[in-house]
Amino acid sequence: MGRKAKLSKEMKLRIVQEYIEGNKSVRELADEYGYHVNHIRRLIMFYKNFGESVFEEKPRNKSYSKELKIQAIQDYLDGKGILFLLTLIILQHDF
């Protein structure tokens, strides 16, 4: 079973829409919902980059094979895997 999101999909969408429609600033939203401004900014950034589906609750935590992890580390050490690692982090991140 996956981690339970702290904010529901609907709440995340409401926060993002309030910002996009110009109703409230990031600071106002952070104060209203009790989250750090960086958390609100991340919600907005992820929504703009990946759309509404980024807020779907995952049925279980993502797992990666040992081989994939070793390859990611090797790519990073070789200086060519930073985007891959960032993608893994983004896909695992649960707000």
N, C-alpha and C positions, 0 to 999 in steps of 0.2 A: 504494500500500500504506500502511496506517495505521501509526501508531507502535505499537511493541510495549509492552504494559503491563509495568511493573516487577514487579508482583505478579500472579499468575494470579487468575482469577475465583475459583477454589476457595480460594486463600489468603485473599483479601479476605473471602469468606464465612465462613471459619473464624475470622478475627479478629473480625468483627462478631458472630458467634454466641457466641464466648467472652465478649464484653462483655455482650451482651443477656442471656445466661443467668446473668450475675453471677459467672462463674468468675474473671475477671480485671478489673483496673481499666485505664483508658486508659494510665496510666503503665506498668503491668506489661507491657501489650501492646507499647507503644512500645519499651521496653527489650528485650523478648524478640525482636522482629522487626527492631530497628535502625532504626526510623522515629521522626520527631519526633511528639510527642503531638498536634500540630495535624493531621498527616496521618491519624492514627488517628481523630481526632474527625470529620474530613471523610468518611472512609469510612463511619462510623456514621451521620452526618447524611444523606449521599446514599442510603444503604440505607433509612433510615427514611422518607425523602421520595419515593424513586423505586422502591424495591424491588430485587430481585435483578438485574433486567435492566440496571441502571445499570453493572454490572460487565462486561457483554458487551464483547468486543474488537471494535472497529469495523474493517470491511474496508479503509477508507481514511480519510484525514483529511477532515473536513468542509470544504467550500468554499462561499463565499457570493459572489453577484454583486456587481459594483461598485455597482450601483444600490441594492442592499439595504444595503451598508455605508454609502453616502452617506446614505440615509434614516435609518439607525440613528444616525449622527453628528448629523444635523439634529434628530432627535427628542430626543437627549440635550441638545443646545444649547438646545432649546425647553423643556427641563425635563420632558419627558413620556416619555422613553425609558429610564429607568434599569432598569426591570424587564425590558424587552426585552434590553438589553445584558447584564444579569445572566444571563438565560436563555441567551444566546449563549455566554457564558463557561462556564456550567455544562455545556452540551452539548458544548463543545469540550474540556473538562478531561479529561485522561487521568491517572488515578492509577496 
